[in-house]
Amino acid sequence: MTGKPPVFLARSGYRLRRAMDAARLLPVIGAFLFFLPLLWAGGRTGQGVIYIFVIWLGLIIGAALLSRTLNEMQTDLDEEPRDGSV
């Protein structure tokens, strides 16, 4: 074949970008989950309040895990030599 070789990204850089995408998507998912009880029929207020607090706690834990992962990945990526030397 006489075409350009496929472009491969380093795994660490690829994973960092996907983790950043997940961090950007977390508020959108959270907003959807927060507004979901509005679609429920009936007056299940007690269950709705419990649902909201469970989602809120889940978003806090998810954000903390993503933040920690992003920090570790960025630190590892910064420590790697860029010119191929050790």
N, CA, C and O atoms as a CHARMM CRD file, in Angstrom:
* protein
*
  344
    1    1 MET  N      0.82600  -1.17600   0.00000 PROA 1      0.00000
    2    1 MET  CA     0.00000   0.00000   0.00000 PROA 1      0.00000
    3    1 MET  C      0.87100   1.24000   0.00000 PROA 1      0.00000
    4    1 MET  O      1.91000   1.27800   0.65800 PROA 1      0.00000
    5    2 THR  N      0.45300   2.23400  -0.72400 PROA 2      0.00000
    6    2 THR  CA     1.26600   3.44000  -0.85600 PROA 2      0.00000
    7    2 THR  C      0.60600   4.65600  -0.21500 PROA 2      0.00000
    8    2 THR  O      0.80700   5.78000  -0.67300 PROA 2      0.00000
    9    3 GLY  N     -0.17000   4.44600   0.82600 PROA 3      0.00000
   10    3 GLY  CA    -0.83200   5.56300   1.51400 PROA 3      0.00000
   11    3 GLY  C     -0.06200   5.96500   2.75300 PROA 3      0.00000
   12    3 GLY  O      0.97800   5.39700   3.08700 PROA 3      0.00000
   13    4 LYS  N     -0.59600   6.94000   3.40600 PROA 4      0.00000
   14    4 LYS  CA     0.01400   7.36100   4.66300 PROA 4      0.00000
   15    4 LYS  C     -0.19800   6.28600   5.72500 PROA 4      0.00000
   16    4 LYS  O     -1.24100   5.63300   5.73700 PROA 4      0.00000
   17    5 PRO  N      0.76900   6.09500   6.60900 PROA 5      0.00000
   18    5 PRO  CA     0.55700   5.13500   7.70600 PROA 5      0.00000
   19    5 PRO  C     -0.49000   5.69300   8.65900 PROA 5      0.00000
   20    5 PRO  O     -0.61900   6.90900   8.79900 PROA 5      0.00000
   21    6 PRO  N     -1.23800   4.81200   9.31200 PROA 6      0.00000
   22    6 PRO  CA    -2.24900   5.29900  10.23900 PROA 6      0.00000
   23    6 PRO  C     -1.60600   6.03300  11.42200 PROA 6      0.00000
   24    6 PRO  O     -0.50100   5.71100  11.85800 PROA 6      0.00000
   25    7 VAL  N     -2.32300   7.00500  11.90800 PROA 7      0.00000
   26    7 VAL  CA    -1.83100   7.79200  13.03900 PROA 7      0.00000
   27    7 VAL  C     -2.27300   7.10700  14.33300 PROA 7      0.00000
   28    7 VAL  O     -3.46300   6.90400  14.57400 PROA 7      0.00000
   29    8 PHE  N     -1.29600   6.76100  15.14800 PROA 8      0.00000
   30    8 PHE  CA    -1.58900   6.14700  16.43800 PROA 8      0.00000
   31    8 PHE  C     -1.20400   7.11800  17.53600 PROA 8      0.00000
   32    8 PHE  O     -0.13700   7.72900  17.49700 PROA 8      0.00000
   33    9 LEU  N     -2.06000   7.24900  18.48900 PROA 9      0.00000
   34    9 LEU  CA    -1.78800   8.11600  19.62300 PROA 9      0.00000
   35    9 LEU  C     -1.20600   7.29400  20.75900 PROA 9      0.00000
   36    9 LEU  O     -1.49300   6.10500  20.89600 PROA 9      0.00000
   37   10 ALA  N     -0.40200   7.93200  21.55500 PROA 10     0.00000
   38   10 ALA  CA     0.12500   7.25900  22.74400 PROA 10     0.00000
   39   10 ALA  C     -1.03600   6.92900  23.67500 PROA 10     0.00000
   40   10 ALA  O     -1.97900   7.70900  23.80500 PROA 10     0.00000
   41   11 ARG  N     -0.96100   5.78600  24.31000 PROA 11     0.00000
   42   11 ARG  CA    -2.05900   5.35900  25.18200 PROA 11     0.00000
   43   11 ARG  C     -2.33200   6.34500  26.29800 PROA 11     0.00000
   44   11 ARG  O     -3.48800   6.62400  26.61700 PROA 11     0.00000
   45   12 SER  N     -1.28500   6.86900  26.88700 PROA 12     0.00000
   46   12 SER  CA    -1.48300   7.79500  28.01200 PROA 12     0.00000
   47   12 SER  C     -2.19700   9.06200  27.55400 PROA 12     0.00000
   48   12 SER  O     -3.08300   9.55900  28.25000 PROA 12     0.00000
   49   13 GLY  N     -1.82400   9.58100  26.40300 PROA 13     0.00000
   50   13 GLY  CA    -2.49000  10.77200  25.88100 PROA 13     0.00000
   51   13 GLY  C     -3.93500  10.49700  25.50100 PROA 13     0.00000
   52   13 GLY  O     -4.81400  11.32800  25.73200 PROA 13     0.00000
   53   14 TYR  N     -4.17800   9.33100  24.91800 PROA 14     0.00000
   54   14 TYR  CA    -5.53900   8.95000  24.53000 PROA 14     0.00000
   55   14 TYR  C     -6.43100   8.79500  25.76000 PROA 14     0.00000
   56   14 TYR  O     -7.56300   9.27700  25.77900 PROA 14     0.00000
   57   15 ARG  N     -5.91700   8.12600  26.77400 PROA 15     0.00000
   58   15 ARG  CA    -6.69800   7.93300  28.00400 PROA 15     0.00000
   59   15 ARG  C     -6.95500   9.25500  28.72000 PROA 15     0.00000
   60   15 ARG  O     -8.02000   9.45700  29.30200 PROA 15     0.00000
   61   16 LEU  N     -5.97500  10.14900  28.67400 PROA 16     0.00000
   62   16 LEU  CA    -6.16100  11.46800  29.27900 PROA 16     0.00000
   63   16 LEU  C     -7.28400  12.22000  28.57000 PROA 16     0.00000
   64   16 LEU  O     -8.12100  12.84400  29.22100 PROA 16     0.00000
   65   17 ARG  N     -7.30400  12.16400  27.25100 PROA 17     0.00000
   66   17 ARG  CA    -8.37000  12.84600  26.49900 PROA 17     0.00000
   67   17 ARG  C     -9.73700  12.24100  26.79700 PROA 17     0.00000
   68   17 ARG  O    -10.71600  12.97400  26.93500 PROA 17     0.00000
   69   18 ARG  N     -9.81900  10.91800  26.89900 PROA 18     0.00000
   70   18 ARG  CA   -11.11900  10.29300  27.20300 PROA 18     0.00000
   71   18 ARG  C    -11.57600  10.63200  28.62200 PROA 18     0.00000
   72   18 ARG  O    -12.77000  10.81300  28.86100 PROA 18     0.00000
   73   19 ALA  N    -10.63100  10.71800  29.56500 PROA 19     0.00000
   74   19 ALA  CA   -10.99600  11.10000  30.92600 PROA 19     0.00000
   75   19 ALA  C    -11.46100  12.55700  30.95400 PROA 19     0.00000
   76   19 ALA  O    -12.37800  12.89800  31.70200 PROA 19     0.00000
   77   20 MET  N    -10.84100  13.41600  30.15000 PROA 20     0.00000
   78   20 MET  CA   -11.27500  14.80900  30.06700 PROA 20     0.00000
   79   20 MET  C    -12.67200  14.89000  29.44300 PROA 20     0.00000
   80   20 MET  O    -13.49100  15.71000  29.85900 PROA 20     0.00000
   81   21 ASP  N    -12.93900  14.05300  28.45900 PROA 21     0.00000
   82   21 ASP  CA   -14.27900  14.00700  27.86300 PROA 21     0.00000
   83   21 ASP  C    -15.31900  13.57300  28.89200 PROA 21     0.00000
   84   21 ASP  O    -16.42100  14.12100  28.93900 PROA 21     0.00000
   85   22 ALA  N    -14.96700  12.59300  29.70900 PROA 22     0.00000
   86   22 ALA  CA   -15.89100  12.12700  30.75000 PROA 22     0.00000
   87   22 ALA  C    -16.14700  13.23700  31.76500 PROA 22     0.00000
   88   22 ALA  O    -17.27300  13.39600  32.23600 PROA 22     0.00000
   89   23 ALA  N    -15.11700  14.00100  32.10300 PROA 23     0.00000
   90   23 ALA  CA   -15.28800  15.10800  33.05200 PROA 23     0.00000
   91   23 ALA  C    -16.19100  16.18900  32.46800 PROA 23     0.00000
   92   23 ALA  O    -16.97100  16.80800  33.19300 PROA 23     0.00000
   93   24 ARG  N    -16.08700  16.41800  31.16300 PROA 24     0.00000
   94   24 ARG  CA   -16.95600  17.41300  30.52700 PROA 24     0.00000
   95   24 ARG  C    -18.39600  16.93100  30.42600 PROA 24     0.00000
   96   24 ARG  O    -19.32800  17.73500  30.45600 PROA 24     0.00000
   97   25 LEU  N    -18.57700  15.63500  30.30800 PROA 25     0.00000
   98   25 LEU  CA   -19.91600  15.07000  30.14600 PROA 25     0.00000
   99   25 LEU  C    -20.63700  14.87900  31.47900 PROA 25     0.00000
  100   25 LEU  O    -21.86300  14.77700  31.50500 PROA 25     0.00000
  101   26 LEU  N    -19.90200  14.83100  32.57300 PROA 26     0.00000
  102   26 LEU  CA   -20.50100  14.58700  33.89100 PROA 26     0.00000
  103   26 LEU  C    -21.59400  15.60000  34.26300 PROA 26     0.00000
  104   26 LEU  O    -22.63700  15.18000  34.76300 PROA 26     0.00000
  105   27 PRO  N    -21.41200  16.90300  34.04900 PROA 27     0.00000
  106   27 PRO  CA   -22.50900  17.83700  34.38200 PROA 27     0.00000
  107   27 PRO  C    -23.75800  17.63000  33.52100 PROA 27     0.00000
  108   27 PRO  O    -24.87700  17.82800  33.99400 PROA 27     0.00000
  109   28 VAL  N    -23.57300  17.23800  32.27400 PROA 28     0.00000
  110   28 VAL  CA   -24.72100  16.99700  31.39100 PROA 28     0.00000
  111   28 VAL  C    -25.50700  15.78500  31.88000 PROA 28     0.00000
  112   28 VAL  O    -26.73600  15.81900  31.93800 PROA 28     0.00000
  113   29 ILE  N    -24.80700  14.72900  32.22700 PROA 29     0.00000
  114   29 ILE  CA   -25.45700  13.53300  32.75800 PROA 29     0.00000
  115   29 ILE  C    -26.14600  13.86000  34.08200 PROA 29     0.00000
  116   29 ILE  O    -27.26300  13.41000  34.33900 PROA 29     0.00000
  117   30 GLY  N    -25.46700  14.65000  34.92100 PROA 30     0.00000
  118   30 GLY  CA   -26.05400  15.04100  36.19800 PROA 30     0.00000
  119   30 GLY  C    -27.32900  15.84700  36.02300 PROA 30     0.00000
  120   30 GLY  O    -28.30600  15.62200  36.73700 PROA 30     0.00000
  121   31 ALA  N    -27.33100  16.78700  35.08000 PROA 31     0.00000
  122   31 ALA  CA   -28.53200  17.58600  34.83400 PROA 31     0.00000
  123   31 ALA  C    -29.68300  16.70400  34.36100 PROA 31     0.00000
  124   31 ALA  O    -30.82200  16.87100  34.79800 PROA 31     0.00000
  125   32 PHE  N    -29.38300  15.77200  33.47000 PROA 32     0.00000
  126   32 PHE  CA   -30.42400  14.85300  32.99300 PROA 32     0.00000
  127   32 PHE  C    -30.99100  14.03400  34.14600 PROA 32     0.00000
  128   32 PHE  O    -32.20700  13.88400  34.26200 PROA 32     0.00000
  129   33 LEU  N    -30.12100  13.50500  34.99700 PROA 33     0.00000
  130   33 LEU  CA   -30.58200  12.68500  36.11900 PROA 33     0.00000
  131   33 LEU  C    -31.34700  13.50700  37.15600 PROA 33     0.00000
  132   33 LEU  O    -32.27000  12.99600  37.79100 PROA 33     0.00000
  133   34 PHE  N    -30.96700  14.78800  37.33500 PROA 34     0.00000
  134   34 PHE  CA   -31.69900  15.63500  38.27000 PROA 34     0.00000
  135   34 PHE  C    -33.10200  15.95700  37.77000 PROA 34     0.00000
  136   34 PHE  O    -34.03700  16.03900  38.56600 PROA 34     0.00000
  137   35 PHE  N    -33.26000  16.13900  36.46900 PROA 35     0.00000
  138   35 PHE  CA   -34.57400  16.48400  35.92400 PROA 35     0.00000
  139   35 PHE  C    -35.44100  15.26900  35.63800 PROA 35     0.00000
  140   35 PHE  O    -36.62200  15.42000  35.32600 PROA 35     0.00000
  141   36 LEU  N    -34.89000  14.08500  35.73400 PROA 36     0.00000
  142   36 LEU  CA   -35.65100  12.86700  35.49000 PROA 36     0.00000
  143   36 LEU  C    -36.86600  12.70500  36.40700 PROA 36     0.00000
  144   36 LEU  O    -37.90500  12.24700  35.93200 PROA 36     0.00000
  145   37 PRO  N    -36.78900  13.05600  37.68900 PROA 37     0.00000
  146   37 PRO  CA   -37.98400  12.91800  38.54700 PROA 37     0.00000
  147   37 PRO  C    -39.16900  13.77400  38.09200 PROA 37     0.00000
  148   37 PRO  O    -40.30700  13.47300  38.45200 PROA 37     0.00000
  149   38 LEU  N    -38.93500  14.81300  37.32600 PROA 38     0.00000
  150   38 LEU  CA   -40.04000  15.62900  36.82800 PROA 38     0.00000
  151   38 LEU  C    -40.93400  14.83900  35.87300 PROA 38     0.00000
  152   38 LEU  O    -42.10400  15.17700  35.69200 PROA 38     0.00000
  153   39 LEU  N    -40.39000  13.80100  35.27100 PROA 39     0.00000
  154   39 LEU  CA   -41.15600  12.98000  34.34200 PROA 39     0.00000
  155   39 LEU  C    -41.96400  11.89200  35.05100 PROA 39     0.00000
  156   39 LEU  O    -42.84000  11.27300  34.44800 PROA 39     0.00000
  157   40 TRP  N    -41.66900  11.66400  36.32300 PROA 40     0.00000
  158   40 TRP  CA   -42.38500  10.63300  37.05800 PROA 40     0.00000
  159   40 TRP  C    -43.83300  11.06100  37.27500 PROA 40     0.00000
  160   40 TRP  O    -44.11400  12.22400  37.56400 PROA 40     0.00000
  161   41 ALA  N    -44.71900  10.12900  37.13600 PROA 41     0.00000
  162   41 ALA  CA   -46.13700  10.40500  37.40800 PROA 41     0.00000
  163   41 ALA  C    -46.43200  10.12100  38.87100 PROA 41     0.00000
  164   41 ALA  O    -45.84600   9.21400  39.46200 PROA 41     0.00000
  165   42 GLY  N    -47.31800  10.87700  39.44200 PROA 42     0.00000
  166   42 GLY  CA   -47.69500  10.63000  40.83800 PROA 42     0.00000
  167   42 GLY  C    -46.94100  11.51600  41.79800 PROA 42     0.00000
  168   42 GLY  O    -46.03100  12.25000  41.41200 PROA 42     0.00000
  169   43 GLY  N    -47.32800  11.44000  43.04100 PROA 43     0.00000
  170   43 GLY  CA   -46.73300  12.29000  44.06600 PROA 43     0.00000
  171   43 GLY  C    -45.75400  11.55700  44.94200 PROA 43     0.00000
  172   43 GLY  O    -45.91900  11.53800  46.16200 PROA 43     0.00000
  173   44 ARG  N    -44.73700  10.95200  44.36000 PROA 44     0.00000
  174   44 ARG  CA   -43.74100  10.21500  45.14000 PROA 44     0.00000
  175   44 ARG  C    -42.63400  11.15400  45.58100 PROA 44     0.00000
  176   44 ARG  O    -41.48100  11.00600  45.17400 PROA 44     0.00000
  177   45 THR  N    -42.98700  12.11300  46.40800 PROA 45     0.00000
  178   45 THR  CA   -42.03700  13.13600  46.82500 PROA 45     0.00000
  179   45 THR  C    -40.90600  12.54500  47.66200 PROA 45     0.00000
  180   45 THR  O    -39.74200  12.90100  47.47700 PROA 45     0.00000
  181   46 GLY  N    -41.24300  11.65500  48.57100 PROA 46     0.00000
  182   46 GLY  CA   -40.22100  11.05200  49.42800 PROA 46     0.00000
  183   46 GLY  C    -39.18300  10.28800  48.62600 PROA 46     0.00000
  184   46 GLY  O    -37.98200  10.41700  48.86800 PROA 46     0.00000
  185   47 GLN  N    -39.64200   9.50000  47.67900 PROA 47     0.00000
  186   47 GLN  CA   -38.71500   8.75700  46.83400 PROA 47     0.00000
  187   47 GLN  C    -37.90100   9.70500  45.95100 PROA 47     0.00000
  188   47 GLN  O    -36.72400   9.46100  45.68400 PROA 47     0.00000
  189   48 GLY  N    -38.54000  10.78500  45.50200 PROA 48     0.00000
  190   48 GLY  CA   -37.83400  11.76500  44.66500 PROA 48     0.00000
  191   48 GLY  C    -36.70000  12.44600  45.39900 PROA 48     0.00000
  192   48 GLY  O    -35.62500  12.66100  44.83900 PROA 48     0.00000
  193   49 VAL  N    -36.94100  12.78500  46.65600 PROA 49     0.00000
  194   49 VAL  CA   -35.90400  13.44200  47.45300 PROA 49     0.00000
  195   49 VAL  C    -34.74300  12.49000  47.69100 PROA 49     0.00000
  196   49 VAL  O    -33.58300  12.88600  47.57800 PROA 49     0.00000
  197   50 ILE  N    -35.03900  11.26100  48.01400 PROA 50     0.00000
  198   50 ILE  CA   -33.97200  10.26300  48.20600 PROA 50     0.00000
  199   50 ILE  C    -33.19600  10.07200  46.90600 PROA 50     0.00000
  200   50 ILE  O    -31.96700   9.99800  46.92200 PROA 50     0.00000
  201   51 TYR  N    -33.90200   9.99400  45.78900 PROA 51     0.00000
  202   51 TYR  CA   -33.26700   9.84700  44.47500 PROA 51     0.00000
  203   51 TYR  C    -32.31400  11.01100  44.20300 PROA 51     0.00000
  204   51 TYR  O    -31.18000  10.79900  43.77500 PROA 51     0.00000
  205   52 ILE  N    -32.77700  12.24700  44.45400 PROA 52     0.00000
  206   52 ILE  CA   -31.94600  13.43000  44.20000 PROA 52     0.00000
  207   52 ILE  C    -30.66900  13.38700  45.03700 PROA 52     0.00000
  208   52 ILE  O    -29.58700  13.68000  44.52600 PROA 52     0.00000
  209   53 PHE  N    -30.78100  13.02600  46.31500 PROA 53     0.00000
  210   53 PHE  CA   -29.58500  12.98700  47.16300 PROA 53     0.00000
  211   53 PHE  C    -28.64100  11.85100  46.78100 PROA 53     0.00000
  212   53 PHE  O    -27.42400  11.99600  46.90400 PROA 53     0.00000
  213   54 VAL  N    -29.17700  10.73500  46.32400 PROA 54     0.00000
  214   54 VAL  CA   -28.31800   9.64400  45.85800 PROA 54     0.00000
  215   54 VAL  C    -27.56900  10.06300  44.58800 PROA 54     0.00000
  216   54 VAL  O    -26.37500   9.79800  44.44700 PROA 54     0.00000
  217   55 ILE  N    -28.28000  10.71800  43.67000 PROA 55     0.00000
  218   55 ILE  CA   -27.63500  11.20900  42.44500 PROA 55     0.00000
  219   55 ILE  C    -26.58600  12.25900  42.78900 PROA 55     0.00000
  220   55 ILE  O    -25.49000  12.25300  42.22800 PROA 55     0.00000
  221   56 TRP  N    -26.91700  13.15100  43.70100 PROA 56     0.00000
  222   56 TRP  CA   -25.98500  14.19000  44.12000 PROA 56     0.00000
  223   56 TRP  C    -24.71400  13.57100  44.70000 PROA 56     0.00000
  224   56 TRP  O    -23.60700  13.98500  44.35300 PROA 56     0.00000
  225   57 LEU  N    -24.86800  12.59200  45.57200 PROA 57     0.00000
  226   57 LEU  CA   -23.71500  11.91200  46.15400 PROA 57     0.00000
  227   57 LEU  C    -22.91100  11.17600  45.07900 PROA 57     0.00000
  228   57 LEU  O    -21.68000  11.20000  45.09300 PROA 57     0.00000
  229   58 GLY  N    -23.60600  10.53000  44.15900 PROA 58     0.00000
  230   58 GLY  CA   -22.91700   9.83500  43.06600 PROA 58     0.00000
  231   58 GLY  C    -22.11400  10.78500  42.18700 PROA 58     0.00000
  232   58 GLY  O    -21.00700  10.45300  41.76400 PROA 58     0.00000
  233   59 LEU  N    -22.66400  11.96400  41.90800 PROA 59     0.00000
  234   59 LEU  CA   -21.93900  12.94800  41.11100 PROA 59     0.00000
  235   59 LEU  C    -20.71100  13.47100  41.84300 PROA 59     0.00000
  236   59 LEU  O    -19.67200  13.70800  41.22700 PROA 59     0.00000
  237   60 ILE  N    -20.82600  13.65000  43.14300 PROA 60     0.00000
  238   60 ILE  CA   -19.67000  14.09800  43.93100 PROA 60     0.00000
  239   60 ILE  C    -18.56400  13.04700  43.89400 PROA 60     0.00000
  240   60 ILE  O    -17.39500  13.37000  43.68300 PROA 60     0.00000
  241   61 ILE  N    -18.94000  11.80100  44.09800 PROA 61     0.00000
  242   61 ILE  CA   -17.94400  10.71500  44.07700 PROA 61     0.00000
  243   61 ILE  C    -17.33900  10.57400  42.68200 PROA 61     0.00000
  244   61 ILE  O    -16.12700  10.41300  42.53700 PROA 61     0.00000
  245   62 GLY  N    -18.19200  10.63600  41.65600 PROA 62     0.00000
  246   62 GLY  CA   -17.69200  10.54000  40.27900 PROA 62     0.00000
  247   62 GLY  C    -16.73800  11.66900  39.93400 PROA 62     0.00000
  248   62 GLY  O    -15.70900  11.43600  39.29900 PROA 62     0.00000
  249   63 ALA  N    -17.06200  12.88600  40.34100 PROA 63     0.00000
  250   63 ALA  CA   -16.18800  14.02700  40.07800 PROA 63     0.00000
  251   63 ALA  C    -14.86500  13.89500  40.82200 PROA 63     0.00000
  252   63 ALA  O    -13.81100  14.23500  40.28400 PROA 63     0.00000
  253   64 ALA  N    -14.91800  13.40300  42.05400 PROA 64     0.00000
  254   64 ALA  CA   -13.68300  13.21500  42.82500 PROA 64     0.00000
  255   64 ALA  C    -12.78400  12.16900  42.17500 PROA 64     0.00000
  256   64 ALA  O    -11.57100  12.35600  42.08200 PROA 64     0.00000
  257   65 LEU  N    -13.38100  11.07100  41.72600 PROA 65     0.00000
  258   65 LEU  CA   -12.59100  10.02500  41.06800 PROA 65     0.00000
  259   65 LEU  C    -12.00500  10.51500  39.74700 PROA 65     0.00000
  260   65 LEU  O    -10.84200  10.25100  39.44100 PROA 65     0.00000
  261   66 LEU  N    -12.81300  11.22700  38.96800 PROA 66     0.00000
  262   66 LEU  CA   -12.30800  11.76300  37.70300 PROA 66     0.00000
  263   66 LEU  C    -11.20100  12.78500  37.93600 PROA 66     0.00000
  264   66 LEU  O    -10.21100  12.80400  37.20400 PROA 66     0.00000
  265   67 SER  N    -11.35800  13.62400  38.93800 PROA 67     0.00000
  266   67 SER  CA   -10.34400  14.62400  39.24700 PROA 67     0.00000
  267   67 SER  C     -9.02500  13.95900  39.63800 PROA 67     0.00000
  268   67 SER  O     -7.94800  14.36100  39.19500 PROA 67     0.00000
  269   68 ARG  N     -9.13800  12.95300  40.46200 PROA 68     0.00000
  270   68 ARG  CA    -7.93800  12.22800  40.90000 PROA 68     0.00000
  271   68 ARG  C     -7.25700  11.53600  39.71300 PROA 68     0.00000
  272   68 ARG  O     -6.03500  11.57700  39.57300 PROA 68     0.00000
  273   69 THR  N     -8.06700  10.90400  38.86700 PROA 69     0.00000
  274   69 THR  CA    -7.52700  10.22700  37.68700 PROA 69     0.00000
  275   69 THR  C     -6.85400  11.21100  36.74700 PROA 69     0.00000
  276   69 THR  O     -5.74900  10.95600  36.26800 PROA 69     0.00000
  277   70 LEU  N     -7.51100  12.33300  36.47700 PROA 70     0.00000
  278   70 LEU  CA    -6.93400  13.34100  35.59300 PROA 70     0.00000
  279   70 LEU  C     -5.63400  13.90200  36.15100 PROA 70     0.00000
  280   70 LEU  O     -4.68200  14.12700  35.40400 PROA 70     0.00000
  281   71 ASN  N     -5.58900  14.12900  37.45500 PROA 71     0.00000
  282   71 ASN  CA    -4.37800  14.65300  38.08000 PROA 71     0.00000
  283   71 ASN  C     -3.22200  13.66200  37.94600 PROA 71     0.00000
  284   71 ASN  O     -2.10300  14.05000  37.61300 PROA 71     0.00000
  285   72 GLU  N     -3.49500  12.38600  38.20700 PROA 72     0.00000
  286   72 GLU  CA    -2.44700  11.36500  38.09500 PROA 72     0.00000
  287   72 GLU  C     -1.98500  11.20700  36.65100 PROA 72     0.00000
  288   72 GLU  O     -0.78700  11.08900  36.39100 PROA 72     0.00000
  289   73 MET  N     -2.91700  11.20300  35.72000 PROA 73     0.00000
  290   73 MET  CA    -2.54600  11.04900  34.30900 PROA 73     0.00000
  291   73 MET  C     -1.73100  12.24000  33.81800 PROA 73     0.00000
  292   73 MET  O     -0.75100  12.06600  33.09300 PROA 73     0.00000
  293   74 GLN  N     -2.13000  13.44500  34.20700 PROA 74     0.00000
  294   74 GLN  CA    -1.41000  14.63500  33.77800 PROA 74     0.00000
  295   74 GLN  C     -0.00600  14.64500  34.36400 PROA 74     0.00000
  296   74 GLN  O      0.94900  15.01300  33.68100 PROA 74     0.00000
  297   75 THR  N      0.12600  14.24100  35.62900 PROA 75     0.00000
  298   75 THR  CA     1.43700  14.18000  36.25900 PROA 75     0.00000
  299   75 THR  C      2.32200  13.16400  35.56200 PROA 75     0.00000
  300   75 THR  O      3.49600  13.43300  35.30500 PROA 75     0.00000
  301   76 ASP  N      1.76200  11.98100  35.24900 PROA 76     0.00000
  302   76 ASP  CA     2.53200  10.95800  34.54000 PROA 76     0.00000
  303   76 ASP  C      2.93000  11.42900  33.15600 PROA 76     0.00000
  304   76 ASP  O      4.04700  11.16300  32.71100 PROA 76     0.00000
  305   77 LEU  N      2.03800  12.12400  32.46900 PROA 77     0.00000
  306   77 LEU  CA     2.31200  12.60800  31.12400 PROA 77     0.00000
  307   77 LEU  C      3.37800  13.69300  31.15300 PROA 77     0.00000
  308   77 LEU  O      4.20300  13.76400  30.24200 PROA 77     0.00000
  309   78 ASP  N      3.38100  14.53500  32.17400 PROA 78     0.00000
  310   78 ASP  CA     4.38900  15.59200  32.29700 PROA 78     0.00000
  311   78 ASP  C      5.76600  15.03700  32.59900 PROA 78     0.00000
  312   78 ASP  O      6.77400  15.64000  32.22900 PROA 78     0.00000
  313   79 GLU  N      5.82200  13.88500  33.27300 PROA 79     0.00000
  314   79 GLU  CA     7.11100  13.30700  33.65400 PROA 79     0.00000
  315   79 GLU  C      7.76200  12.50600  32.52700 PROA 79     0.00000
  316   79 GLU  O      8.96100  12.23300  32.58000 PROA 79     0.00000
  317   80 GLU  N      6.98100  12.12300  31.49800 PROA 80     0.00000
  318   80 GLU  CA     7.54000  11.35100  30.39600 PROA 80     0.00000
  319   80 GLU  C      8.43600  12.24600  29.54500 PROA 80     0.00000
  320   80 GLU  O      8.09800  13.40300  29.29400 PROA 80     0.00000
  321   81 PRO  N      9.58200  11.71500  29.09800 PROA 81     0.00000
  322   81 PRO  CA    10.42900  12.51000  28.19800 PROA 81     0.00000
  323   81 PRO  C      9.74100  12.65100  26.83700 PROA 81     0.00000
  324   81 PRO  O      9.14100  11.70000  26.33600 PROA 81     0.00000
  325   82 ARG  N      9.83200  13.84200  26.24700 PROA 82     0.00000
  326   82 ARG  CA     9.15500  14.11200  24.98600 PROA 82     0.00000
  327   82 ARG  C     10.00600  13.78900  23.76600 PROA 82     0.00000
  328   82 ARG  O      9.45600  13.56300  22.68800 PROA 82     0.00000
  329   83 ASP  N     11.32200  13.75900  23.89800 PROA 83     0.00000
  330   83 ASP  CA    12.18700  13.53600  22.73800 PROA 83     0.00000
  331   83 ASP  C     12.61400  12.09000  22.57900 PROA 83     0.00000
  332   83 ASP  O     13.43600  11.78700  21.71400 PROA 83     0.00000
  333   84 GLY  N     12.08100  11.19500  23.38500 PROA 84     0.00000
  334   84 GLY  CA    12.41100   9.78300  23.27500 PROA 84     0.00000
  335   84 GLY  C     13.61800   9.37200  24.09600 PROA 84     0.00000
  336   84 GLY  O     13.90500   8.18000  24.20600 PROA 84     0.00000
  337   85 SER  N     14.33400  10.32700  24.67400 PROA 85     0.00000
  338   85 SER  CA    15.48900   9.97900  25.50600 PROA 85     0.00000
  339   85 SER  C     15.02600   9.65300  26.91800 PROA 85     0.00000
  340   85 SER  O     13.94600  10.05800  27.34800 PROA 85     0.00000
  341   86 VAL  N     15.85600   8.92100  27.61800 PROA 86     0.00000
  342   86 VAL  CA    15.51700   8.50900  28.97900 PROA 86     0.00000
  343   86 VAL  C     16.16500   9.35500  30.00000 PROA 86     0.00000
  344   86 VAL  O     15.97700   9.13300  31.19600 PROA 86     0.00000
